[in-house]
Amino acid sequence: MILATPAFAQDDEEFDPAAVSVTDAINCHLDAPTYNGFALGVSGDDGVATQLGWVKIETDNPFLLEYRLPEPVAVTGEWQTDHIAFSSSGILAVLDEPDPAVIAGPEGIVNKMDPEALIVEIVASGAATRAEVEAEIHFRKFLGQRVLVDVTEPAEKPGGFGTHTVIARSVSNATSHPGKTLYGCSYRIELLDGQGNPL
């Protein structure tokens, strides 16, 4: 599936990262180069965060860079948040919903870390009752995504490079954010050699 026309296309020499909508970034409405330009422009003394009055949030999660926005932004459906986070490949809205399935269901996203099959197997083996197994599970990890764009562009000439771009809606949770759902979008561009192999 290919998205509708991106909200921005970073072909313009006058590209301004601060003009990119956080809501568009979270909802996968950008192309990958535009998102990367936006994400790279977030930090620094005159970066997007400073220009727009975002306040950095200290976190115990070393994989996330988090900010508090001056005002809540609309995210999806009726959800809003003023708490966002950047991962290595995308942007996330931190939502006040303890059960990610509530948000993932309407998005058609399933939990790739669902322990249900394992629970059923343990109970069937007689090693423990369901209640005993459930009592040992202190945190139910949710991790799921739905790929929206998956495009490979081969090298145009010998010795050149191609790209593999994947844009995906993601829903997850983390022990560092109890009672929260992380809802966002990942934008990945992988360089390929002349034979189409990842570099």
GROMACS elastic network, one bead per residue, 0.5 to 0.9 nm:
[ bonds ]
;  ai    aj funct       b0    kb
    1   147     6  0.81489   500
    1   148     6  0.55307   500
    1   149     6  0.57854   500
    1   150     6  0.77905   500
    2   148     6  0.64395   500
    2   149     6  0.53658   500
    2   150     6  0.80371   500
    2   151     6  0.87943   500
    3     6     6  0.72265   500
    3    28     6  0.82909   500
    3    29     6  0.72219   500
    3    30     6  0.87137   500
    3    31     6  0.87389   500
    3   148     6  0.69588   500
    3   149     6  0.69537   500
    4     7     6  0.87596   500
    4    29     6  0.77608   500
    5     8     6  0.83042   500
    5     9     6  0.89449   500
    5    29     6  0.80829   500
    5    30     6  0.84201   500
    5    31     6  0.86915   500
    6     9     6  0.64948   500
    6    24     6  0.89373   500
    6    28     6  0.88461   500
    6    29     6  0.55741   500
    6    31     6  0.57157   500
    6    34     6  0.88973   500
    7    20     6  0.81750   500
    7    21     6  0.84173   500
    7    24     6  0.70659   500
    7    29     6  0.59976   500
    7    30     6  0.55500   500
    7    31     6  0.79019   500
    7    34     6  0.89833   500
    8    11     6  0.88843   500
    8    15     6  0.89530   500
    8    20     6  0.74404   500
    8    29     6  0.85180   500
    8    30     6  0.61948   500
    8    31     6  0.72072   500
    8    34     6  0.64165   500
    8    35     6  0.88500   500
    9    12     6  0.73435   500
    9    15     6  0.86300   500
    9    30     6  0.76352   500
    9    31     6  0.66210   500
    9    32     6  0.89598   500
    9    33     6  0.75370   500
    9    34     6  0.57881   500
   10    13     6  0.78093   500
   10    14     6  0.88117   500
   10    15     6  0.62125   500
   10    31     6  0.82933   500
   10    33     6  0.62279   500
   10    35     6  0.86890   500
   10    37     6  0.75794   500
   11    14     6  0.86719   500
   11    15     6  0.76694   500
   11    33     6  0.88769   500
   11    34     6  0.85754   500
   12    15     6  0.54419   500
   13    16     6  0.89386   500
   15    18     6  0.89840   500
   15    19     6  0.82662   500
   15    34     6  0.86499   500
   15    37     6  0.83592   500
   16    19     6  0.54995   500
   16    20     6  0.73581   500
   16    37     6  0.85927   500
   16    38     6  0.79391   500
   16    41     6  0.87436   500
   17    20     6  0.55537   500
   17    34     6  0.82369   500
   17    35     6  0.86536   500
   17    37     6  0.63678   500
   17    39     6  0.78345   500
   17    40     6  0.84104   500
   17    41     6  0.59141   500
   17    42     6  0.76886   500
   17    47     6  0.83994   500
   17    48     6  0.65585   500
   18    21     6  0.79749   500
   18    38     6  0.72478   500
   18    41     6  0.78395   500
   18    42     6  0.80968   500
   18    47     6  0.78919   500
   18    48     6  0.50115   500
   18    49     6  0.82595   500
   18    51     6  0.72310   500
   18    52     6  0.73225   500
   19    38     6  0.87134   500
   19    48     6  0.87610   500
   20    23     6  0.87493   500
   20    24     6  0.75367   500
   20    25     6  0.76195   500
   20    30     6  0.88469   500
   20    34     6  0.83765   500
   20    35     6  0.83403   500
   20    38     6  0.67461   500
   21    24     6  0.51187   500
   21    25     6  0.63475   500
   21    26     6  0.87252   500
   22    25     6  0.50378   500
   22    26     6  0.61581   500
   22    27     6  0.85419   500
   22    73     6  0.77428   500
   22    75     6  0.89086   500
   22    84     6  0.89457   500
   22    91     6  0.86436   500
   23    26     6  0.51742   500
   23    27     6  0.60732   500
   23    28     6  0.86701   500
   23    29     6  0.83989   500
   23    73     6  0.65901   500
   23    74     6  0.64757   500
   23    75     6  0.58490   500
   23    76     6  0.87511   500
   24    27     6  0.51486   500
   24    28     6  0.62124   500
   24    30     6  0.63885   500
   24    75     6  0.86457   500
   25    28     6  0.54312   500
   25    29     6  0.59759   500
   25    30     6  0.58977   500
   25    35     6  0.66946   500
   25    38     6  0.88157   500
   25    90     6  0.85043   500
   25    91     6  0.69377   500
   25    92     6  0.88979   500
   25   184     6  0.80390   500
   25   185     6  0.70911   500
   26    29     6  0.76677   500
   26    30     6  0.89070   500
   26    75     6  0.70676   500
   26    90     6  0.82288   500
   26    91     6  0.58560   500
   26    92     6  0.61662   500
   26    93     6  0.68376   500
   26   169     6  0.84445   500
   26   183     6  0.76254   500
   26   185     6  0.53736   500
   26   186     6  0.85784   500
   27    30     6  0.82465   500
   27    75     6  0.70323   500
   27    76     6  0.74940   500
   27   169     6  0.73909   500
   27   183     6  0.88403   500
   27   184     6  0.64008   500
   27   185     6  0.63373   500
   28    31     6  0.78957   500
   28   148     6  0.81710   500
   28   167     6  0.70376   500
   28   168     6  0.72270   500
   28   169     6  0.67437   500
   28   184     6  0.76593   500
   28   185     6  0.54840   500
   28   186     6  0.77631   500
   28   187     6  0.81442   500
   30    33     6  0.82778   500
   30    34     6  0.62802   500
   30    35     6  0.60776   500
   30   187     6  0.88577   500
   31    34     6  0.54973   500
   31    35     6  0.63283   500
   31    36     6  0.87928   500
   31   167     6  0.81604   500
   31   187     6  0.79900   500
   32    35     6  0.50933   500
   32    36     6  0.61219   500
   32    37     6  0.86206   500
   32   165     6  0.73015   500
   32   166     6  0.81650   500
   32   167     6  0.72431   500
   32   186     6  0.88949   500
   32   187     6  0.53822   500
   32   188     6  0.68026   500
   32   189     6  0.69700   500
   33    36     6  0.50799   500
   33    37     6  0.61761   500
   33    38     6  0.85880   500
   33   187     6  0.85952   500
   33   189     6  0.82407   500
   34    37     6  0.51287   500
   34    38     6  0.61877   500
   34    39     6  0.86442   500
   35    39     6  0.60395   500
   35    40     6  0.84915   500
   35    90     6  0.82844   500
   35   187     6  0.71117   500
   36    39     6  0.50605   500
   36    40     6  0.59714   500
   36    41     6  0.84119   500
   36    89     6  0.86592   500
   36    90     6  0.87390   500
   36   187     6  0.77508   500
   36   188     6  0.88804   500
   37    40     6  0.52894   500
   37    41     6  0.62110   500
   37    42     6  0.89477   500
   38    41     6  0.51784   500
   38    42     6  0.65328   500
   38    48     6  0.79688   500
   39    42     6  0.53776   500
   39    43     6  0.82668   500
   39    48     6  0.87219   500
   39    86     6  0.79109   500
   39    90     6  0.81775   500
   39    91     6  0.83350   500
   40    43     6  0.72539   500
   40    47     6  0.87570   500
   41    44     6  0.76983   500
   41    46     6  0.87373   500
   41    47     6  0.54086   500
   41    48     6  0.58703   500
   41    49     6  0.84260   500
   42    46     6  0.87021   500
   42    49     6  0.53462   500
   42    50     6  0.80578   500
   43    46     6  0.76280   500
   43    48     6  0.65493   500
   43    49     6  0.61099   500
   43    50     6  0.75910   500
   44    48     6  0.81389   500
   44    49     6  0.80381   500
   44    50     6  0.76624   500
   45    49     6  0.87062   500
   45    50     6  0.65752   500
   45    51     6  0.88591   500
   46    49     6  0.79386   500
   46    50     6  0.58310   500
   46    51     6  0.63995   500
   47    50     6  0.54649   500
   47    51     6  0.62162   500
   47    52     6  0.86494   500
   48    51     6  0.50599   500
   48    52     6  0.59692   500
   48    53     6  0.83125   500
   48    54     6  0.81369   500
   49    52     6  0.54023   500
   49    53     6  0.59299   500
   49    55     6  0.72491   500
   49    56     6  0.81428   500
   49    67     6  0.80107   500
   49    69     6  0.87305   500
   50    53     6  0.52109   500
   50    54     6  0.61680   500
   50    55     6  0.80047   500
   51    54     6  0.78690   500
   52    69     6  0.81427   500
   52    70     6  0.79890   500
   53    68     6  0.88034   500
   53    69     6  0.70074   500
   53    70     6  0.63344   500
   54    67     6  0.59331   500
   54    68     6  0.55887   500
   54    70     6  0.62725   500
   55    66     6  0.84710   500
   55    67     6  0.53089   500
   55    68     6  0.50186   500
   55    69     6  0.66022   500
   55    70     6  0.80099   500
   56    65     6  0.78218   500
   56    66     6  0.59012   500
   56    68     6  0.63408   500
   57    65     6  0.77730   500
   57    66     6  0.52416   500
   57    67     6  0.51988   500
   57    68     6  0.65698   500
   57    83     6  0.88415   500
   58    61     6  0.88664   500
   58    65     6  0.82640   500
   58    66     6  0.71941   500
   58    67     6  0.85894   500
   59    62     6  0.73627   500
   59    64     6  0.77350   500
   59    65     6  0.78360   500
   59    66     6  0.72933   500
   59   176     6  0.79536   500
   60    63     6  0.89485   500
   60    64     6  0.88102   500
   60   176     6  0.65488   500
   61    64     6  0.58415   500
   61    65     6  0.83573   500
   61   174     6  0.88323   500
   61   175     6  0.88990   500
   61   176     6  0.60241   500
   61   177     6  0.87129   500
   62    65     6  0.78464   500
   63    86     6  0.83654   500
   63    87     6  0.60359   500
   63    88     6  0.71796   500
   64    85     6  0.59461   500
   64    86     6  0.55023   500
   64    88     6  0.76644   500
   65    84     6  0.84775   500
   65    85     6  0.53842   500
   65    86     6  0.50715   500
   65    87     6  0.66764   500
   66    83     6  0.72953   500
   66    84     6  0.57524   500
   66    86     6  0.63531   500
   66    87     6  0.89793   500
   67    82     6  0.81785   500
   67    83     6  0.59248   500
   67    84     6  0.54768   500
   67    85     6  0.62227   500
   67    86     6  0.86160   500
   68    71     6  0.84990   500
   68    72     6  0.89690   500
   68    82     6  0.55749   500
   68    84     6  0.65840   500
   68    85     6  0.89031   500
   69    72     6  0.66226   500
   69    73     6  0.82745   500
   69    81     6  0.84083   500
   69    83     6  0.62626   500
   69    84     6  0.76065   500
   70    82     6  0.70135   500
   71    81     6  0.81901   500
   71    82     6  0.58535   500
   72    80     6  0.59125   500
   72    83     6  0.78023   500
   73    79     6  0.86343   500
   73    80     6  0.54019   500
   73    81     6  0.56178   500
   73    82     6  0.62260   500
   74    77     6  0.81026   500
   74    78     6  0.73890   500
   74    79     6  0.61608   500
   74    81     6  0.68771   500
   75    78     6  0.75463   500
   75    79     6  0.55030   500
   75    80     6  0.53380   500
   75    81     6  0.72027   500
   75    93     6  0.73435   500
   75   183     6  0.85936   500
   75   184     6  0.87572   500
   76    79     6  0.53389   500
   76    80     6  0.74223   500
   76   103     6  0.88446   500
   76   183     6  0.89244   500
   77    80     6  0.86276   500
   79    95     6  0.74239   500
   79    96     6  0.87783   500
   80    93     6  0.84738   500
   80    95     6  0.73722   500
   81    84     6  0.75289   500
   81    93     6  0.66641   500
   81    94     6  0.67254   500
   81    95     6  0.61800   500
   81    96     6  0.81412   500
   82    93     6  0.80906   500
   82    94     6  0.80910   500
   82    95     6  0.89252   500
   83    92     6  0.87134   500
   83    93     6  0.62662   500
   83    94     6  0.54754   500
   83    95     6  0.77060   500
   84    91     6  0.72404   500
   84    92     6  0.55936   500
   84    94     6  0.55871   500
   84    95     6  0.88266   500
   84   182     6  0.88437   500
   85    90     6  0.85483   500
   85    91     6  0.58021   500
   85    92     6  0.50486   500
   85    93     6  0.64415   500
   85    94     6  0.71318   500
   85   182     6  0.86266   500
   86    89     6  0.76746   500
   86    90     6  0.58212   500
   86    92     6  0.61480   500
   86    93     6  0.89736   500
   87    90     6  0.52463   500
   87    91     6  0.61472   500
   87    92     6  0.76124   500
   87   186     6  0.84685   500
   88    91     6  0.86426   500
   88   186     6  0.87778   500
   89   185     6  0.84638   500
   89   186     6  0.53655   500
   89   187     6  0.57540   500
   89   188     6  0.61333   500
   90   184     6  0.73006   500
   90   185     6  0.55417   500
   90   187     6  0.56653   500
   90   188     6  0.80600   500
   91   183     6  0.83846   500
   91   184     6  0.56094   500
   91   185     6  0.57389   500
   91   186     6  0.66179   500
   91   187     6  0.86583   500
   92   170     6  0.83219   500
   92   171     6  0.87485   500
   92   182     6  0.57615   500
   92   183     6  0.52580   500
   92   185     6  0.65976   500
   92   186     6  0.85846   500
   93   181     6  0.80640   500
   93   182     6  0.57027   500
   93   183     6  0.51634   500
   93   184     6  0.58176   500
   94    97     6  0.87939   500
   94   177     6  0.84564   500
   94   180     6  0.63448   500
   94   181     6  0.59365   500
   94   183     6  0.66062   500
   94   184     6  0.86947   500
   95    98     6  0.84771   500
   95   179     6  0.87010   500
   95   180     6  0.54701   500
   95   181     6  0.51463   500
   95   182     6  0.62765   500
   95   183     6  0.72130   500
   96   179     6  0.66155   500
   96   180     6  0.50069   500
   96   181     6  0.66013   500
   97   100     6  0.67268   500
   97   102     6  0.78758   500
   97   103     6  0.82673   500
   97   179     6  0.60597   500
   97   180     6  0.50390   500
   97   181     6  0.54889   500
   97   182     6  0.89809   500
   98   102     6  0.87579   500
   98   173     6  0.84301   500
   98   178     6  0.72292   500
   98   181     6  0.61642   500
   99   102     6  0.58412   500
   99   103     6  0.78272   500
   99   142     6  0.87559   500
   99   173     6  0.85260   500
   99   179     6  0.75427   500
   99   180     6  0.76394   500
   99   181     6  0.68833   500
  100   103     6  0.55138   500
  100   104     6  0.59882   500
  100   105     6  0.84618   500
  100   111     6  0.89428   500
  100   142     6  0.67579   500
  100   143     6  0.88260   500
  100   171     6  0.67307   500
  100   172     6  0.64173   500
  100   173     6  0.68515   500
  100   180     6  0.78689   500
  100   181     6  0.52877   500
  100   182     6  0.77975   500
  100   183     6  0.85215   500
  101   105     6  0.55153   500
  101   106     6  0.86954   500
  101   109     6  0.82554   500
  101   110     6  0.78406   500
  101   111     6  0.78578   500
  101   142     6  0.80236   500
  101   171     6  0.84814   500
  102   105     6  0.58275   500
  102   106     6  0.75949   500
  103   106     6  0.62525   500
  103   107     6  0.69081   500
  103   109     6  0.87083   500
  103   171     6  0.76714   500
  103   181     6  0.81773   500
  103   183     6  0.81170   500
  104   107     6  0.50996   500
  104   108     6  0.62860   500
  104   110     6  0.68017   500
  104   111     6  0.83172   500
  104   144     6  0.79183   500
  104   145     6  0.86436   500
  104   170     6  0.84629   500
  104   171     6  0.61933   500
  104   172     6  0.86672   500
  104   183     6  0.86276   500
  105   108     6  0.52433   500
  105   109     6  0.59080   500
  105   110     6  0.71965   500
  106   109     6  0.76778   500
  107   110     6  0.88923   500
  107   146     6  0.79863   500
  107   169     6  0.84714   500
  108   145     6  0.88106   500
  108   146     6  0.73983   500
  109   144     6  0.58744   500
  109   145     6  0.57706   500
  109   146     6  0.59420   500
  109   169     6  0.85466   500
  109   170     6  0.80413   500
  109   171     6  0.75691   500
  110   113     6  0.88760   500
  110   114     6  0.84689   500
  110   142     6  0.86278   500
  110   143     6  0.79396   500
  110   144     6  0.55999   500
  110   145     6  0.73875   500
  110   146     6  0.85825   500
  110   171     6  0.89679   500
  111   114     6  0.53566   500
  111   141     6  0.83345   500
  111   142     6  0.54113   500
  111   143     6  0.52884   500
  111   145     6  0.82281   500
  111   171     6  0.85838   500
  111   172     6  0.83382   500
  112   115     6  0.89838   500
  112   142     6  0.71332   500
  112   143     6  0.56472   500
  112   144     6  0.55683   500
  112   145     6  0.85494   500
  113   140     6  0.83407   500
  113   141     6  0.61547   500
  113   142     6  0.58054   500
  113   143     6  0.59311   500
  113   144     6  0.78966   500
  114   117     6  0.74408   500
  114   118     6  0.85476   500
  114   140     6  0.76885   500
  114   141     6  0.72090   500
  114   142     6  0.68353   500
  114   143     6  0.83559   500
  115   118     6  0.53551   500
  115   119     6  0.61908   500
  115   120     6  0.87695   500
  115   140     6  0.77015   500
  115   141     6  0.84089   500
  116   119     6  0.50213   500
  116   120     6  0.61843   500
  116   121     6  0.86092   500
  117   120     6  0.51927   500
  117   121     6  0.62387   500
  117   122     6  0.87551   500
  118   121     6  0.50417   500
  118   122     6  0.61968   500
  118   123     6  0.86038   500
  119   122     6  0.52237   500
  119   123     6  0.61714   500
  119   124     6  0.85026   500
  119   130     6  0.69372   500
  119   133     6  0.67259   500
  119   134     6  0.79641   500
  120   123     6  0.52000   500
  120   124     6  0.59901   500
  120   125     6  0.85670   500
  120   130     6  0.77651   500
  121   124     6  0.50702   500
  121   125     6  0.61604   500
  121   126     6  0.88233   500
  122   125     6  0.51629   500
  122   126     6  0.65972   500
  122   127     6  0.58870   500
  122   128     6  0.64373   500
  122   129     6  0.79834   500
  122   130     6  0.81887   500
  122   133     6  0.79536   500
  123   126     6  0.52757   500
  123   127     6  0.62803   500
  123   128     6  0.55054   500
  123   129     6  0.54036   500
  123   130     6  0.58798   500
  123   133     6  0.79607   500
  124   127     6  0.78050   500
  124   128     6  0.85206   500
  124   129     6  0.87011   500
  125   128     6  0.78209   500
  126   129     6  0.71114   500
  128   131     6  0.80937   500
  128   132     6  0.60048   500
  128   133     6  0.64207   500
  129   132     6  0.51505   500
  129   133     6  0.63071   500
  129   134     6  0.85744   500
  130   133     6  0.51129   500
  130   134     6  0.59618   500
  130   135     6  0.84411   500
  131   134     6  0.51087   500
  131   135     6  0.60532   500
  131   136     6  0.87980   500
  132   135     6  0.51273   500
  132   136     6  0.66029   500
  133   136     6  0.53141   500
  133   137     6  0.67623   500
  134   137     6  0.52793   500
  134   138     6  0.81673   500
  135   138     6  0.72241   500
  137   140     6  0.67924   500
  139   174     6  0.88066   500
  139   175     6  0.72813   500
  140   173     6  0.86116   500
  141   172     6  0.75723   500
  141   173     6  0.63547   500
  141   174     6  0.70346   500
  141   175     6  0.83123   500
  142   171     6  0.74603   500
  142   173     6  0.55724   500
  142   174     6  0.80431   500
  142   181     6  0.89672   500
  143   170     6  0.76975   500
  143   171     6  0.61521   500
  143   173     6  0.69550   500
  144   169     6  0.84928   500
  144   170     6  0.58810   500
  144   171     6  0.54646   500
  144   172     6  0.63047   500
  145   168     6  0.62300   500
  145   169     6  0.53909   500
  145   171     6  0.61775   500
  145   172     6  0.84846   500
  145   185     6  0.87803   500
  146   167     6  0.87863   500
  146   168     6  0.54520   500
  146   169     6  0.52141   500
  146   170     6  0.66284   500
  146   171     6  0.89507   500
  147   150     6  0.69981   500
  147   166     6  0.70558   500
  147   167     6  0.61004   500
  147   169     6  0.63731   500
  147   170     6  0.86631   500
  148   166     6  0.75553   500
  148   167     6  0.56669   500
  148   168     6  0.52496   500
  148   169     6  0.70020   500
  149   165     6  0.72331   500
  149   166     6  0.53443   500
  149   168     6  0.68359   500
  150   164     6  0.73213   500
  150   165     6  0.57190   500
  150   167     6  0.67297   500
  150   168     6  0.86667   500
  151   163     6  0.81180   500
  151   164     6  0.57724   500
  151   165     6  0.52626   500
  151   166     6  0.66380   500
  152   162     6  0.75065   500
  152   163     6  0.57933   500
  152   165     6  0.63511   500
  152   166     6  0.88173   500
  152   196     6  0.86803   500
  153   156     6  0.83887   500
  153   161     6  0.89651   500
  153   162     6  0.53867   500
  153   163     6  0.52176   500
  153   164     6  0.63312   500
  153   165     6  0.83309   500
  153   192     6  0.87532   500
  153   196     6  0.87560   500
  154   157     6  0.88364   500
  154   160     6  0.87887   500
  154   161     6  0.70851   500
  154   163     6  0.64859   500
  154   164     6  0.83363   500
  154   192     6  0.75022   500
  154   193     6  0.83508   500
  154   194     6  0.72248   500
  154   195     6  0.80491   500
  154   196     6  0.62993   500
  155   158     6  0.71702   500
  155   159     6  0.78021   500
  155   160     6  0.51690   500
  155   163     6  0.77053   500
  155   192     6  0.76814   500
  155   193     6  0.72281   500
  155   194     6  0.55064   500
  155   195     6  0.80259   500
  155   196     6  0.76049   500
  156   159     6  0.88934   500
  156   160     6  0.64982   500
  156   161     6  0.74852   500
  156   162     6  0.73937   500
  156   194     6  0.84999   500
  157   160     6  0.54110   500
  157   161     6  0.81024   500
  157   194     6  0.78401   500
  158   161     6  0.84845   500
  158   194     6  0.63065   500
  159   193     6  0.76896   500
  159   194     6  0.58069   500
  160   192     6  0.88855   500
  160   193     6  0.69560   500
  160   194     6  0.57943   500
  161   191     6  0.66224   500
  161   192     6  0.55606   500
  161   193     6  0.50362   500
  161   194     6  0.56689   500
  161   195     6  0.88702   500
  161   196     6  0.82161   500
  162   190     6  0.84178   500
  162   191     6  0.58693   500
  162   193     6  0.61927   500
  162   194     6  0.68073   500
  162   195     6  0.87632   500
  162   196     6  0.67370   500
  162   197     6  0.89027   500
  163   189     6  0.64441   500
  163   190     6  0.54974   500
  163   192     6  0.53230   500
  163   193     6  0.84938   500
  163   196     6  0.82323   500
  163   198     6  0.85359   500
  164   188     6  0.80025   500
  164   189     6  0.56547   500
  164   190     6  0.50158   500
  164   191     6  0.65064   500
  164   192     6  0.70417   500
  164   196     6  0.88953   500
  164   198     6  0.84410   500
  165   187     6  0.75096   500
  165   188     6  0.56357   500
  165   190     6  0.63707   500
  165   191     6  0.88872   500
  166   186     6  0.78527   500
  166   187     6  0.61144   500
  166   188     6  0.52367   500
  166   189     6  0.65980   500
  166   190     6  0.85552   500
  167   185     6  0.70015   500
  167   186     6  0.56212   500
  167   188     6  0.63386   500
  167   189     6  0.87380   500
  168   184     6  0.85034   500
  168   185     6  0.55683   500
  168   186     6  0.53011   500
  168   187     6  0.68234   500
  168   188     6  0.86965   500
  169   183     6  0.77622   500
  169   184     6  0.59246   500
  169   186     6  0.65991   500
  170   182     6  0.78612   500
  170   183     6  0.58523   500
  170   184     6  0.52946   500
  170   185     6  0.55138   500
  170   186     6  0.69720   500
  171   181     6  0.70680   500
  171   182     6  0.56772   500
  171   184     6  0.66180   500
  171   185     6  0.85484   500
  172   181     6  0.60274   500
  172   182     6  0.51349   500
  172   183     6  0.66843   500
  172   184     6  0.89559   500
  173   176     6  0.85605   500
  173   177     6  0.71206   500
  173   178     6  0.79297   500
  173   179     6  0.84906   500
  173   180     6  0.65737   500
  173   181     6  0.51225   500
  173   182     6  0.55890   500
  173   183     6  0.86895   500
  174   177     6  0.54093   500
  174   178     6  0.68788   500
  174   180     6  0.79298   500
  174   181     6  0.80015   500
  174   182     6  0.79959   500
  175   178     6  0.56913   500
  175   179     6  0.89816   500
  177   180     6  0.56113   500
  177   181     6  0.79511   500
  177   182     6  0.86983   500
  178   181     6  0.85023   500
  190   198     6  0.67128   500
  190   199     6  0.77430   500
  191   196     6  0.87327   500
  191   197     6  0.83250   500
  191   198     6  0.59467   500
  191   199     6  0.58836   500
  192   195     6  0.75008   500
  192   196     6  0.50759   500
  192   197     6  0.50997   500
  192   199     6  0.55231   500
  193   196     6  0.52401   500
  193   197     6  0.53651   500
  193   198     6  0.63948   500
  193   199     6  0.62087   500
  194   197     6  0.74208   500
